[in-house]
Amino acid sequence: MQVQGLLLLLALILLAATAEAGKNKKEKVKKDGSECEDWRWGPCVPNSKDCGLGYREGTCKDESKKLKCKIPCNWKKKFGADCKYKFESWGGCSAQTGVKTRSGILKKALYNAQCEEIVYVTKPCSSKIKSKSKGQS
């Protein structure tokens, strides 16, 4: 009978310890977070050159924070790394200008970035002429 009582006591102690550990984790999350909900975030500023690792600054009332961010080095810098667009297919090649054009519609603006609703991009037409594959007649 004493063994059962001892096992029950150990189970209760273990249960209380795990419950207390769970509370501590929740409290830590609350301490690190902010009660402010109207954060204004600036653009991602690379540490060097115009791409790579960097940071963005945010402000809310009297608080300020810095978050790590990254601008891919192959990114279309004209639109900014915080503006995400859905692009349509490339249009035909213009004989007058020698470029193709396509448009993109804003899909998502990260960190409340100010983005254009529709953007247009161009690229030079390919000088290669695509030929039919050899297997077709």
Secondary structure, DSSP 8 states (H G I E B T S, - for coil): -HHHHHHHHHHHHHHHHHHHHHHHHHHHHHHHS-S----EE---EESSTTSEEEEEEEEETTEEEEEEEEE-TTS-TTT-TTEEEEE-------TTT-EEEEEEEEEEEGGG----SEEEEEEE--SS-----TT--
